[in-house]
Structure formats: structure tokens, C-alpha cells
Amino acid sequence: MRIRAGLAALFAGAFCIAASAIWVRLSEVGPVATAFWRVALALPLLWAWAALVSLPQHLAAGRRFAWPLAAAGACFAGDLALWHGSIILTTVANATLLANFAPVFVTLAVWLVFGRRPRQPFVIALAVALTGTAVLVGSSMTAVAGAAPTSGAPPAPEGGMRLLGDALGIGTAMFYAAYQLFVARVRSTMSTASVMAWSSLACAAILLPVAVLAGEPLLPATPYGWAVLAGLALASHVAGQSLIAYAIAHLTPTLASVGLLLQPVVAAAFAWLILGEPVGTLQVAGGTIVLAGIWLAIRAERPAGA
């Protein structure tokens, strides 16, 4: 029952965050500034939620688990900063798919940190996933021809910038893998609300100075720009990430990662419908191989009976 509830929350969370890339593409401020507002606008709701659950326990949890919560926030800040940059530089499908390479890095971290060596099926799965990544990144060398973007949508990225965006997507996966491991460490001993409130506070504190140093525009120019940021904060952070944090308490980190593979599929559909962003045959092939490799890796590492 716990696994079933965890998977249900995970799938719902994956659906909520699948549209994140669309919000970022439509934002009127820079990618890191967008990441900051995504978290900052969510903070009042998250802290009110934590206070309603139990303010004394929330404050005590912050003192007791200050280091892992701060580390989780720092990793999520890295995840958002790199991913938002990736979304601007490459296609939504590539950015989302490569960010979901996190299950491989979660499993590798479990091996290196906890000494749990992967079995041969996982090694084979990792080789498949890396092959798919090579095909997917190779597709970024080819400009998308004949695309007619939806009116008002930003132009599609091209050439070397798309390759840089793909690289940022891989970096995103590494940071998100670390974030999942830190959340898994504390989630069984404190509420979802407390995890989200404290880690989000640390995340926002890191992202704001980074956005300022990067020289990005910090304030949207129109009410529409604020509406985009509010939608990103509510749908992706308050709803999506909270559901995922809840799910991590009921699932192993590797099993939690596999459910998030729903995200790139939904994100590609959103990109096609809203941004008019095409998905080429080579990209589809590479993405399919990557998904297959990650799925095999999770199958190899998933606990028996899960």
C-alpha cells in the first residue's frame, strides 16, 4: 500500500513538473532569476503549510537536520539553475529527457557512497543509456527544419548552443540525483511540508545572488510575466515537488527515479502543443534508447517485491 501510494504521488508530481520547461521558455526574466522566483513565490505557501502541520516540530526539524536540508536546497538550486539554462539553449524535449538521467547517477552514488556495487544487468543498462545519450546529443547538431513555431513562442535554439544546453541537462541530472538522496535521508523523520519549506529557503538564498551576479533581469516587465512565474511556483514547486518529496518517503531513491521518466514524455507533448517544437526521428530514437536504458537500470537495482 505504501509503494502504491508513493507511486501515485510520484506520477502526479511528474505530471505537474512536466510543464516546467514551458513556463521557463515563456518567462520574461533570465533562467536563474526564473528559478529564484519559482522557489521564492512558493515559500509563503510552504511555510504556512509547515506551520499548520506543526510549527514547533517544523522549527525543531530545521535545527536538527540543518545540514542535510541546506545541502538539499543547494543541490536543488544547482539543478534549477542548470536546467533552466538548458531549456533556453536546447529543445524542451532534450532538456527534460537529459535531466531525467538522474536514476543512473542515483544508482552510481549508492554504489560509490554506500558500497552497493551494481550487478551486471545494471552495467549493461548503463551502456544502453549512454549510447542513447550519444544519439540524442548528436541530434542537436542538426537544425530543426521546416518548423513553424506557435505565435509568440521564442525561436528554437540551434547548433552549438543546443549542444551546450544538452551538457547542462546532464549536469542537471547530477544535481537532482544528489537532491533526491538528501531528501531521502530526512524525509522519513520529518513532514513533507518541513522538507519543502527549509530546503526551498536554502535554495532561494543561493539562487538570488547567482542571478544578480549573472546580470540577469530580475523583475518581469508585465503582469503576464508575473503570472508565468506564479504558475511555475504553484504547479511545479508547491504541487509537483511536494508530491515527489512525499513519494520519496515511500519509495527507494532508484524506484522513485523511474516514475519521473513520465516527465519527458508529457513535456515533449506540451512543447509540441504549446511551442510548436518538433521532435525529429533521430531525437525520438535517441530518447527511446535512453529511456530503455534507464528503465533497465532501475529494474536491475530495484529491491525485490517493490
Backbone bond lengths (Angstrom), bond angles and torsions (degrees), N, CA, C in turn:
res aa  C-N    CA-C-N  psi(-1)  N-CA   C-N-CA  omega(-1)  CA-C   N-CA-C  phi
1 M - - - 1.466 - - 1.533 110.46 -
2 R 1.348 116.64 -40.87 1.462 119.82 178.99 1.524 110.97 -62.89
3 I 1.338 116.38 -42.31 1.457 119.78 179.99 1.523 110.40 -65.81
4 R 1.338 116.40 -40.50 1.459 120.23 179.96 1.524 110.90 -63.31
5 A 1.348 116.60 -44.36 1.468 119.93 178.58 1.526 110.81 -65.12
6 G 1.332 115.63 -39.29 1.459 119.69 178.76 1.514 112.19 -63.09
7 L 1.332 116.73 -43.51 1.461 120.41 179.50 1.527 111.70 -66.10
8 A 1.336 116.54 -39.24 1.469 120.16 178.47 1.538 110.07 -61.39
9 A 1.343 116.68 -45.14 1.458 120.29 178.66 1.525 110.73 -65.27
10 L 1.320 116.10 -38.76 1.461 120.48 -178.94 1.519 111.78 -64.01
11 F 1.349 116.51 -45.51 1.460 119.98 -180.00 1.526 110.80 -64.19
12 A 1.349 116.53 -40.33 1.467 119.82 178.14 1.523 110.49 -64.68
13 G 1.334 116.58 -41.10 1.454 120.19 178.33 1.517 111.97 -64.57
14 A 1.341 116.49 -40.85 1.464 120.63 178.45 1.525 110.96 -61.81
15 F 1.327 116.97 -39.48 1.463 120.60 178.56 1.526 110.60 -65.13
16 C 1.345 116.52 -39.83 1.470 120.21 -178.90 1.527 111.60 -65.25
17 I 1.329 117.00 -40.59 1.467 118.76 -176.50 1.520 112.43 -85.53
18 A 1.335 117.49 -7.95 1.464 119.89 -178.87 1.524 112.02 -62.18
19 A 1.321 117.04 -30.56 1.469 120.49 -179.22 1.521 112.70 -85.36
20 S 1.343 117.91 1.40 1.468 120.61 -177.36 1.520 111.92 -56.22
21 A 1.330 116.11 -42.28 1.460 119.84 -177.70 1.525 111.59 -61.43
22 I 1.325 116.38 -34.94 1.466 119.68 178.85 1.522 110.23 -65.98
23 W 1.335 116.51 -45.80 1.466 120.21 178.88 1.528 110.20 -58.09
24 V 1.343 116.85 -43.37 1.468 121.09 -177.35 1.526 110.40 -64.53
25 R 1.329 117.20 -42.89 1.457 120.55 179.45 1.532 111.44 -61.46
26 L 1.333 117.54 -32.83 1.459 121.86 -176.48 1.525 113.18 -89.59
27 S 1.343 117.49 -4.92 1.461 121.26 -176.73 1.523 111.31 -67.24
28 E 1.337 115.92 146.56 1.462 122.09 179.23 1.532 112.90 -90.64
29 V 1.332 117.31 -5.26 1.467 120.66 178.48 1.523 109.39 -112.18
30 G 1.337 116.67 174.95 1.456 121.43 -177.10 1.516 112.70 -66.68
31 P 1.341 117.51 166.93 1.468 120.70 -176.24 1.525 113.97 -62.71
32 V 1.349 117.93 -41.69 1.465 119.44 179.31 1.527 110.06 -73.03
33 A 1.335 116.87 -38.62 1.468 119.93 175.94 1.523 110.94 -61.85
34 T 1.327 116.75 -38.34 1.462 120.51 176.20 1.520 110.33 -62.36
35 A 1.336 116.92 -41.33 1.460 120.88 177.59 1.523 110.74 -62.24
36 F 1.347 116.78 -41.39 1.462 120.01 178.66 1.520 111.15 -60.73
37 W 1.336 117.08 -49.40 1.465 119.39 -178.09 1.518 111.85 -66.80
38 R 1.319 116.77 -32.40 1.465 120.42 176.01 1.528 110.77 -54.81
39 V 1.333 116.00 -41.45 1.464 120.64 -178.43 1.530 111.03 -86.07
40 A 1.339 116.95 -43.92 1.465 120.43 -174.92 1.526 112.29 -62.67
41 L 1.336 117.14 -42.13 1.465 119.64 179.67 1.523 112.22 -68.99
42 A 1.330 116.80 -19.91 1.457 120.45 178.41 1.528 112.07 -85.23
43 L 1.337 117.09 -20.64 1.467 120.65 -173.38 1.537 114.30 -57.63
44 P 1.348 120.11 -46.61 1.476 118.05 -179.90 1.525 112.76 -56.84
45 L 1.326 117.34 -42.54 1.468 120.06 179.23 1.517 111.64 -67.02
46 L 1.325 117.12 -41.35 1.463 120.55 -178.19 1.529 110.89 -66.14
47 W 1.337 116.68 -41.70 1.469 119.01 179.83 1.521 111.97 -71.81
48 A 1.325 117.93 -34.70 1.467 120.25 174.79 1.521 110.28 -64.34
49 W 1.327 116.40 -41.03 1.471 121.48 177.26 1.527 110.43 -61.33
50 A 1.332 117.20 -47.03 1.463 120.86 -179.64 1.525 111.39 -62.83
51 A 1.340 116.68 -38.82 1.461 120.39 179.39 1.515 111.29 -67.16
52 L 1.337 117.26 -37.61 1.466 120.60 177.73 1.521 111.85 -66.38
53 V 1.324 116.58 -36.70 1.476 119.80 178.49 1.522 109.90 -65.02
54 S 1.325 116.93 -52.67 1.467 122.76 175.49 1.521 108.63 179.01
55 L 1.310 116.97 103.23 1.461 120.08 -178.49 1.530 112.15 -63.14
56 P 1.352 120.02 -44.76 1.474 118.81 178.73 1.534 112.43 -59.67
57 Q 1.332 117.08 -43.76 1.461 119.59 179.11 1.532 111.39 -66.30
58 H 1.324 116.18 -36.33 1.462 120.88 179.28 1.530 110.40 -63.04
59 L 1.337 117.18 -46.75 1.459 120.90 179.80 1.525 111.37 -66.77
60 A 1.344 116.11 -39.43 1.466 119.85 179.25 1.529 110.94 -65.26
61 A 1.334 116.67 -39.38 1.462 120.83 178.96 1.515 110.96 -63.70
62 G 1.344 116.32 -38.08 1.458 120.06 178.52 1.514 112.18 -63.07
63 R 1.333 116.79 -38.32 1.464 120.34 178.24 1.522 111.53 -72.52
64 R 1.324 116.18 -41.60 1.468 120.36 -174.70 1.525 111.97 -71.48
65 F 1.327 116.75 -38.74 1.467 120.91 -175.05 1.529 111.45 -114.51
66 A 1.325 116.50 35.75 1.465 120.10 -175.70 1.527 111.95 -57.88
67 W 1.325 117.63 -43.45 1.469 119.24 -175.55 1.522 112.74 -67.68
68 P 1.354 120.31 -53.32 1.469 117.76 179.56 1.524 113.66 -64.38
69 L 1.334 118.45 -31.25 1.456 120.35 177.73 1.525 111.00 -69.17
70 A 1.341 116.68 -41.36 1.465 120.09 176.86 1.520 110.39 -64.98
71 A 1.345 116.60 -39.23 1.462 120.21 178.69 1.519 110.90 -65.26
72 A 1.335 116.46 -40.18 1.467 119.92 177.08 1.522 110.68 -61.72
73 G 1.335 116.27 -43.31 1.461 119.89 178.29 1.514 112.40 -63.74
74 A 1.337 117.09 -40.03 1.464 120.73 179.02 1.525 111.02 -65.19
75 C 1.331 116.86 -42.43 1.462 120.50 178.80 1.522 111.26 -65.43
76 F 1.330 116.57 -38.20 1.461 118.97 178.91 1.527 110.59 -69.56
77 A 1.340 116.58 -33.41 1.464 119.51 175.68 1.527 110.21 -62.92
78 G 1.335 116.60 -44.08 1.457 119.97 176.42 1.514 111.90 -62.43
79 D 1.325 115.45 -41.21 1.465 121.02 178.45 1.525 111.04 -59.42
80 L 1.328 116.80 -49.48 1.464 120.44 -177.33 1.522 112.16 -67.80
81 A 1.333 117.01 -43.65 1.458 119.74 -177.44 1.528 110.74 -61.62
82 L 1.334 116.59 -45.74 1.461 119.53 -179.48 1.524 111.22 -70.35
83 W 1.339 116.59 -40.36 1.457 118.80 -176.59 1.527 111.72 -67.80
84 H 1.322 116.29 -41.99 1.465 118.87 179.12 1.524 110.51 -64.37
85 G 1.334 116.67 -37.33 1.456 119.06 174.23 1.512 111.65 -64.56
86 S 1.329 116.46 -39.11 1.461 121.34 178.72 1.519 111.15 -63.19
87 I 1.318 116.86 -40.19 1.465 121.16 -179.29 1.528 110.91 -62.30
88 I 1.337 116.08 -37.21 1.464 120.30 -179.73 1.528 110.73 -71.33
89 L 1.334 117.85 -34.83 1.460 121.71 -170.64 1.519 114.50 -93.60
90 T 1.344 117.75 -25.69 1.459 120.10 -179.73 1.521 108.75 -124.40
91 T 1.321 116.74 -171.74 1.459 119.51 179.27 1.516 110.65 -77.55
92 V 1.329 116.70 157.04 1.453 121.13 177.60 1.529 110.28 -59.35
93 A 1.324 117.37 -41.61 1.464 120.72 -178.74 1.524 110.75 -62.25
94 N 1.336 117.71 -46.73 1.464 120.84 179.72 1.526 111.48 -63.47
95 A 1.328 116.55 -48.30 1.460 120.72 -177.42 1.518 110.97 -59.01
96 T 1.327 116.63 -43.83 1.452 120.49 -177.52 1.521 111.59 -71.69
97 L 1.331 116.28 -41.82 1.458 119.64 -178.56 1.518 111.72 -65.59
98 L 1.337 117.34 -46.14 1.460 120.23 -178.66 1.524 111.40 -67.02
99 A 1.329 117.41 -34.23 1.463 120.07 175.56 1.521 111.10 -63.25
100 N 1.330 116.48 -27.50 1.466 120.28 179.62 1.523 112.27 -86.80
101 F 1.323 116.60 14.79 1.457 121.52 170.89 1.528 110.47 -77.60
102 A 1.325 116.39 -0.89 1.463 122.48 -177.43 1.525 114.20 -52.65
103 P 1.351 121.26 -36.11 1.466 119.07 -179.67 1.522 113.78 -55.55
104 V 1.321 117.28 -35.06 1.458 119.68 178.71 1.523 109.92 -65.69
105 F 1.329 117.18 -43.58 1.454 120.60 -178.41 1.532 111.52 -71.61
106 V 1.331 117.34 -32.06 1.461 119.99 174.65 1.526 110.00 -61.22
107 T 1.322 116.25 -46.89 1.462 120.39 -178.43 1.522 111.19 -66.38
108 L 1.323 117.33 -39.88 1.458 120.39 177.13 1.524 110.99 -63.61
109 A 1.332 117.46 -39.71 1.462 120.79 179.03 1.516 110.93 -65.06
110 V 1.332 116.60 -40.21 1.462 120.17 177.76 1.527 110.08 -60.89
111 W 1.323 116.84 -37.92 1.463 121.42 178.05 1.529 111.13 -67.36
112 L 1.342 117.13 -51.09 1.460 120.86 -174.00 1.531 112.84 -72.25
113 V 1.338 117.10 -37.21 1.461 121.04 -175.79 1.519 111.90 -86.98
114 F 1.337 116.10 -43.13 1.460 119.67 -174.76 1.526 113.57 -104.02
115 G 1.330 117.20 0.65 1.456 120.84 175.92 1.513 114.94 72.63
116 R 1.327 116.57 20.60 1.452 120.15 179.29 1.524 108.67 -93.18
117 R 1.328 115.80 94.94 1.464 121.22 -173.15 1.528 111.35 -71.47
118 P 1.325 117.45 134.72 1.468 119.73 -179.92 1.524 111.22 -70.48
119 R 1.305 115.13 146.49 1.452 120.29 176.75 1.528 110.94 -81.52
120 Q 1.330 115.28 170.06 1.459 120.23 -176.66 1.525 113.13 -55.82
121 P 1.363 119.65 -40.58 1.469 118.55 177.86 1.529 113.34 -56.67
122 F 1.346 116.37 -34.14 1.456 118.38 178.90 1.534 111.22 -69.96
123 V 1.336 116.49 -40.13 1.461 119.71 179.29 1.529 110.14 -60.13
124 I 1.328 116.43 -42.02 1.471 120.76 177.55 1.523 109.87 -63.41
125 A 1.329 116.23 -43.55 1.464 120.49 -179.89 1.524 111.29 -62.66
126 L 1.336 116.87 -39.84 1.456 120.42 179.11 1.532 110.58 -63.14
127 A 1.352 116.35 -40.51 1.464 120.03 178.12 1.530 110.82 -62.30
128 V 1.331 116.58 -40.39 1.467 120.54 177.90 1.524 110.15 -62.81
129 A 1.339 116.68 -45.36 1.461 120.70 -178.32 1.529 111.30 -63.50
130 L 1.333 117.05 -41.81 1.459 119.76 179.59 1.524 111.39 -66.67
131 T 1.336 116.99 -35.76 1.461 120.48 175.53 1.527 110.45 -62.08
132 G 1.327 115.66 -44.24 1.454 119.93 177.56 1.515 112.12 -62.16
133 T 1.344 116.79 -37.31 1.459 120.44 177.96 1.523 110.79 -62.32
134 A 1.356 116.34 -42.59 1.464 120.30 179.03 1.524 110.81 -60.49
135 V 1.332 117.12 -41.38 1.467 121.01 178.58 1.519 110.36 -66.37
136 L 1.338 116.32 -42.99 1.459 121.12 -177.91 1.517 111.27 -64.57
137 V 1.338 117.17 -47.26 1.456 120.67 -179.82 1.526 110.10 -66.56
138 G 1.327 116.66 -35.64 1.456 119.95 177.21 1.515 112.19 -60.70
139 S 1.332 115.90 -31.53 1.462 119.13 179.69 1.522 111.90 -67.33
140 S 1.343 117.20 -19.60 1.459 120.60 178.65 1.522 112.20 -71.96
141 M 1.333 117.46 -14.35 1.460 120.54 178.38 1.530 111.41 -74.32
142 T 1.337 114.96 -19.53 1.461 119.50 -176.65 1.525 110.07 -98.23
143 A 1.287 117.41 122.20 1.469 120.15 178.50 1.512 109.76 -66.97
144 V 1.310 115.06 143.97 1.449 119.34 178.13 1.525 108.33 -76.82
145 A 1.313 115.31 117.12 1.465 120.31 -175.37 1.524 110.45 -99.41
146 G 1.319 113.90 146.90 1.461 118.89 173.56 1.501 114.48 74.53
147 A 1.355 118.67 12.14 1.454 120.15 -178.44 1.520 109.62 -79.58
148 A 1.307 115.16 139.54 1.468 120.41 176.11 1.512 107.72 -121.06
149 P 1.348 118.43 88.18 1.449 121.15 -175.42 1.523 112.54 -58.21
150 T 1.303 114.28 150.46 1.457 120.89 176.36 1.524 109.37 -60.01
151 S 1.313 117.19 143.33 1.471 121.75 -179.26 1.521 110.60 -55.14
152 G 1.333 115.67 129.29 1.459 120.92 178.97 1.505 113.49 91.09
153 A 1.340 118.65 -9.60 1.451 120.81 -179.60 1.513 109.88 -80.29
154 P 1.357 118.15 147.33 1.453 121.15 178.51 1.515 110.19 -64.63
155 P 1.344 118.95 154.02 1.459 120.68 178.48 1.514 111.79 -65.25
156 A 1.345 116.34 149.88 1.452 121.00 -179.48 1.518 110.18 -70.28
157 P 1.350 118.63 137.94 1.448 121.23 178.60 1.515 111.00 -70.41
158 E 1.339 117.06 156.01 1.454 120.69 -175.65 1.521 111.49 -135.59
159 G 1.363 114.72 163.00 1.450 124.54 166.66 1.514 115.93 51.75
160 G 1.375 114.53 -133.13 1.452 120.99 -175.03 1.514 113.13 -61.34
161 M 1.327 118.09 -31.49 1.461 119.94 178.59 1.517 110.99 -64.06
162 R 1.331 116.23 -34.67 1.461 119.04 176.96 1.527 110.91 -67.11
163 L 1.332 116.57 -36.57 1.465 119.45 177.32 1.527 111.02 -64.71
164 L 1.331 116.65 -42.00 1.460 120.05 175.73 1.523 110.39 -61.42
165 G 1.324 116.26 -41.65 1.463 119.84 177.36 1.519 111.99 -61.45
166 D 1.340 117.04 -38.44 1.466 120.55 176.81 1.528 110.85 -63.13
167 A 1.340 116.71 -41.42 1.467 120.79 178.95 1.530 110.82 -62.88
168 L 1.328 116.58 -41.17 1.466 120.31 176.66 1.525 110.74 -63.24
169 G 1.341 116.72 -32.92 1.458 120.19 177.45 1.523 111.97 -63.11
170 I 1.339 116.74 -39.60 1.468 120.63 176.66 1.527 110.17 -65.42
171 G 1.345 116.92 -42.49 1.461 120.20 176.62 1.520 111.79 -60.78
172 T 1.321 115.60 -36.75 1.464 120.72 176.56 1.520 110.82 -58.71
173 A 1.320 116.21 -44.01 1.467 120.81 -179.51 1.520 111.26 -60.67
174 M 1.326 117.19 -39.46 1.464 120.62 179.58 1.526 111.24 -64.16
175 F 1.338 116.51 -46.18 1.460 119.91 179.21 1.530 111.22 -64.59
176 Y 1.348 116.69 -40.05 1.460 118.39 -177.89 1.523 111.45 -69.69
177 A 1.344 116.69 -32.66 1.460 120.06 175.28 1.529 110.18 -61.47
178 A 1.342 116.63 -45.09 1.464 120.44 178.54 1.525 110.64 -63.81
179 Y 1.327 117.16 -40.28 1.465 121.30 178.01 1.529 110.99 -59.07
180 Q 1.322 116.92 -45.44 1.459 120.38 179.48 1.520 111.72 -60.81
181 L 1.324 117.34 -40.08 1.462 120.97 -178.52 1.528 110.93 -67.65
182 F 1.332 117.82 -40.06 1.465 120.20 178.04 1.533 111.07 -68.15
183 V 1.327 117.11 -40.12 1.467 119.75 177.53 1.523 110.39 -64.69
184 A 1.336 117.10 -40.61 1.461 120.52 178.51 1.524 111.42 -60.68
185 R 1.324 116.63 -31.85 1.463 120.62 -179.07 1.524 112.12 -66.60
186 V 1.340 117.74 -36.63 1.462 120.17 -173.72 1.521 113.68 -105.80
187 R 1.338 118.27 -18.10 1.457 120.35 -170.05 1.522 112.88 -64.44
188 S 1.339 118.95 -29.49 1.466 120.61 -178.45 1.525 112.38 -76.28
189 T 1.345 117.34 -10.44 1.460 120.21 -177.07 1.527 113.03 -115.71
190 M 1.320 118.35 -1.11 1.455 120.81 178.09 1.520 110.01 -148.53
191 S 1.324 116.26 163.93 1.460 120.53 -174.34 1.524 111.74 -72.57
192 T 1.334 114.70 158.32 1.465 120.42 175.11 1.529 110.69 -57.46
193 A 1.325 116.40 -40.88 1.463 120.93 -178.70 1.522 111.21 -60.63
194 S 1.326 117.46 -43.76 1.459 120.94 -179.10 1.527 111.53 -67.41
195 V 1.323 116.41 -41.96 1.465 119.80 177.51 1.521 110.23 -58.30
196 M 1.330 116.49 -48.40 1.454 120.77 -177.34 1.531 111.60 -67.06
197 A 1.340 117.50 -41.98 1.467 120.30 -176.49 1.523 111.41 -66.21
198 W 1.327 117.47 -48.33 1.464 119.81 -177.04 1.530 111.64 -70.70
199 S 1.330 117.74 -46.41 1.470 119.68 -178.56 1.529 111.07 -65.48
200 S 1.337 117.27 -35.00 1.463 120.53 178.71 1.528 111.44 -68.55
201 L 1.328 116.72 -35.72 1.461 120.27 176.96 1.530 110.49 -62.13
202 A 1.332 116.19 -45.81 1.464 120.26 177.89 1.525 110.72 -63.63
203 C 1.313 116.16 -40.26 1.462 121.34 -179.39 1.526 111.03 -62.09
204 A 1.328 117.76 -47.87 1.463 121.94 -179.60 1.523 111.28 -63.21
205 A 1.344 116.85 -38.42 1.464 121.19 -179.55 1.522 111.82 -63.58
206 I 1.314 117.18 -27.63 1.471 121.48 178.82 1.522 110.78 -84.83
207 L 1.327 116.87 -42.39 1.462 120.43 -173.45 1.524 113.46 -68.65
208 L 1.334 118.48 -35.09 1.468 120.16 -176.60 1.534 112.16 -61.47
209 P 1.344 119.17 -52.60 1.476 117.16 179.60 1.522 112.93 -64.77
210 V 1.330 117.75 -31.26 1.465 120.04 177.69 1.524 109.87 -64.20
211 A 1.329 117.00 -43.32 1.470 120.71 179.02 1.525 111.07 -63.76
212 V 1.343 116.55 -39.50 1.466 120.78 179.71 1.529 109.83 -65.83
213 L 1.333 116.93 -46.61 1.465 121.00 -179.48 1.529 111.54 -64.44
214 A 1.331 116.41 -30.89 1.458 120.27 179.12 1.526 112.05 -75.31
215 G 1.326 116.77 -9.32 1.460 120.69 178.62 1.517 113.75 72.80
216 E 1.324 116.92 23.99 1.460 120.05 -178.64 1.531 111.24 -78.81
217 P 1.322 118.15 150.37 1.472 119.95 170.48 1.519 108.96 -64.45
218 L 1.326 116.49 131.27 1.465 120.54 -172.98 1.518 113.97 -98.41
219 L 1.345 117.02 -25.76 1.459 120.04 -174.33 1.524 110.78 -114.88
220 P 1.337 118.05 131.75 1.463 120.31 175.22 1.526 110.81 -61.29
221 A 1.311 115.36 150.32 1.462 120.47 -177.05 1.522 112.88 -87.49
222 T 1.333 118.30 -17.90 1.460 122.13 -174.05 1.528 110.84 -136.26
223 P 1.332 117.62 162.24 1.471 120.36 173.01 1.530 112.01 -58.30
224 Y 1.330 116.10 -33.51 1.471 119.80 176.81 1.526 110.53 -58.98
225 G 1.345 116.71 -41.54 1.456 120.50 178.97 1.511 112.34 -62.17
226 W 1.341 116.96 -40.65 1.464 120.61 176.35 1.524 111.28 -66.62
227 A 1.335 116.67 -36.81 1.469 120.36 179.10 1.526 110.70 -64.14
228 V 1.331 116.73 -38.38 1.463 120.59 177.67 1.530 110.27 -62.13
229 L 1.338 116.50 -46.11 1.460 120.42 179.92 1.530 111.61 -65.03
230 A 1.329 116.87 -38.74 1.465 120.02 178.32 1.521 110.76 -65.55
231 G 1.329 116.63 -41.11 1.457 119.55 177.69 1.513 111.53 -62.85
232 L 1.332 117.26 -40.56 1.454 121.53 177.83 1.526 110.86 -62.88
233 A 1.341 116.28 -43.33 1.464 120.18 -178.98 1.525 111.98 -65.10
234 L 1.327 116.36 -44.55 1.462 119.81 -175.43 1.529 112.44 -74.72
235 A 1.329 116.22 -48.87 1.462 119.57 -174.51 1.524 112.02 -75.78
236 S 1.331 115.89 -47.03 1.460 118.79 -173.26 1.524 112.91 -83.84
237 H 1.336 117.03 -42.82 1.466 117.92 -173.51 1.532 112.54 -91.77
238 V 1.335 116.80 -57.70 1.464 118.31 -177.35 1.529 110.83 -62.60
239 A 1.336 116.77 -49.90 1.465 119.57 -177.43 1.523 111.94 -81.55
240 G 1.336 116.63 -57.30 1.456 119.93 -173.08 1.507 114.36 -63.14
241 Q 1.336 117.65 -56.40 1.459 120.02 -176.54 1.526 112.49 -68.69
242 S 1.326 117.85 -30.15 1.470 119.58 176.65 1.521 110.86 -66.88
243 L 1.327 117.17 -41.45 1.459 120.32 176.83 1.525 111.28 -62.98
244 I 1.323 116.33 -38.81 1.464 119.77 179.34 1.522 110.60 -68.62
245 A 1.337 117.55 -41.18 1.461 120.58 177.42 1.526 110.90 -61.58
246 Y 1.333 116.59 -39.51 1.463 120.11 175.55 1.521 110.87 -62.08
247 A 1.338 116.36 -43.78 1.467 120.69 -177.15 1.516 111.73 -63.97
248 I 1.339 117.61 -35.40 1.460 121.03 -177.42 1.528 111.40 -62.15
249 A 1.336 117.46 -27.04 1.467 120.26 177.97 1.514 111.54 -69.68
250 H 1.324 118.20 -19.99 1.461 122.26 -175.72 1.522 113.30 -109.42
251 L 1.319 117.52 -5.21 1.459 121.81 -176.47 1.524 109.64 -132.51
252 T 1.336 116.73 157.11 1.453 119.90 171.57 1.531 108.49 -71.86
253 P 1.345 118.17 155.92 1.473 119.06 -179.86 1.526 113.21 -55.80
254 T 1.348 117.55 -39.64 1.462 119.28 -178.56 1.524 111.46 -69.82
255 L 1.330 117.04 -40.53 1.459 119.48 178.66 1.525 110.38 -67.82
256 A 1.345 116.70 -36.02 1.469 119.49 177.13 1.521 110.67 -62.59
257 S 1.322 116.15 -37.82 1.463 119.75 -177.62 1.519 112.34 -63.01
258 V 1.330 117.73 -36.53 1.460 119.14 -175.36 1.524 111.78 -65.83
259 G 1.323 117.31 -35.13 1.457 119.31 179.14 1.520 112.65 -64.58
260 L 1.335 116.77 -29.86 1.453 120.79 -179.42 1.521 112.55 -71.28
261 L 1.329 117.14 -7.42 1.462 119.55 176.79 1.523 111.62 -70.57
262 L 1.329 117.16 -8.72 1.459 119.73 170.70 1.534 110.59 -65.97
263 Q 1.337 116.86 -28.02 1.460 121.76 -173.60 1.528 114.05 -58.60
264 P 1.356 120.19 -50.48 1.465 117.29 -177.09 1.522 113.82 -64.19
265 V 1.327 116.97 -29.75 1.462 120.02 178.64 1.524 109.80 -66.05
266 V 1.334 116.56 -48.34 1.463 121.06 179.89 1.531 110.29 -67.28
267 A 1.343 116.38 -38.83 1.463 119.86 -179.18 1.525 111.50 -63.70
268 A 1.326 116.94 -40.72 1.464 119.90 179.03 1.525 110.67 -63.71
269 A 1.336 115.86 -38.05 1.462 119.60 178.08 1.529 110.44 -65.20
270 F 1.349 116.91 -42.78 1.464 120.60 177.30 1.533 110.75 -61.34
271 A 1.342 116.40 -43.29 1.466 120.66 -178.32 1.526 110.67 -63.16
272 W 1.310 116.36 -38.85 1.465 120.75 179.09 1.530 110.84 -67.06
273 L 1.345 115.78 -43.94 1.458 120.20 -176.05 1.528 112.56 -73.96
274 I 1.355 117.27 -39.59 1.463 120.34 -171.40 1.522 112.51 -96.83
275 L 1.341 116.77 -43.20 1.456 120.24 -176.11 1.518 113.49 -97.49
276 G 1.325 117.40 -8.35 1.450 120.38 -176.44 1.518 112.47 65.50
277 E 1.350 117.31 29.19 1.461 122.55 -176.00 1.526 110.55 -86.81
278 P 1.337 117.64 116.60 1.464 119.77 -177.47 1.523 112.17 -76.82
279 V 1.310 116.01 159.34 1.456 122.46 175.50 1.524 107.21 -123.12
280 G 1.345 116.20 114.07 1.457 120.84 -176.33 1.513 112.84 -75.32
281 T 1.331 115.59 166.80 1.453 121.73 -178.46 1.528 111.62 -61.65
282 L 1.340 117.23 -43.54 1.468 120.70 -179.21 1.524 111.03 -65.15
283 Q 1.318 116.44 -38.72 1.458 120.42 178.22 1.524 111.15 -65.66
284 V 1.321 116.27 -41.33 1.469 120.26 177.36 1.524 109.92 -61.07
285 A 1.347 116.36 -43.82 1.460 120.21 -179.69 1.526 111.28 -62.81
286 G 1.345 116.78 -46.83 1.459 120.07 179.23 1.514 112.20 -62.85
287 G 1.333 116.29 -43.54 1.454 119.94 178.86 1.515 112.55 -62.28
288 T 1.315 116.13 -39.79 1.465 120.26 179.09 1.523 111.06 -63.65
289 I 1.326 116.76 -41.36 1.468 120.49 179.49 1.531 110.82 -66.47
290 V 1.347 116.21 -41.84 1.458 119.15 178.07 1.531 110.87 -61.16
291 L 1.330 115.85 -47.38 1.466 119.90 179.45 1.524 111.34 -59.80
292 A 1.329 115.70 -41.36 1.460 119.46 178.67 1.523 110.91 -63.50
293 G 1.340 116.86 -42.87 1.453 120.03 179.59 1.520 112.79 -64.06
294 I 1.345 116.94 -42.70 1.458 120.24 178.71 1.524 110.63 -65.88
295 W 1.326 116.17 -40.29 1.474 119.79 178.39 1.522 110.53 -61.91
296 L 1.314 117.12 -42.63 1.462 120.53 178.36 1.527 111.07 -65.10
297 A 1.322 117.03 -37.86 1.461 120.43 178.69 1.525 110.92 -63.24
298 I 1.333 116.24 -42.43 1.464 119.63 178.97 1.525 110.54 -67.23
299 R 1.319 117.30 -39.56 1.459 120.92 177.32 1.527 110.62 -60.11
300 A 1.329 116.25 -39.09 1.455 120.47 -178.26 1.528 112.54 -70.58
301 E 1.335 116.84 -30.77 1.460 120.47 -174.73 1.526 113.73 -102.88
302 R 1.317 117.46 -10.52 1.474 119.95 -175.51 1.517 109.78 -68.26
303 P 1.348 117.70 135.74 1.455 121.23 178.01 1.518 111.67 -59.48
304 A 1.297 116.58 146.67 1.464 121.17 179.64 1.524 110.31 -61.46
305 G 1.332 115.75 135.07 1.460 121.25 178.13 1.502 114.56 85.13
306 A 1.340 115.97 -2.29 1.476 118.59 -179.91 1.493 110.75 -74.94
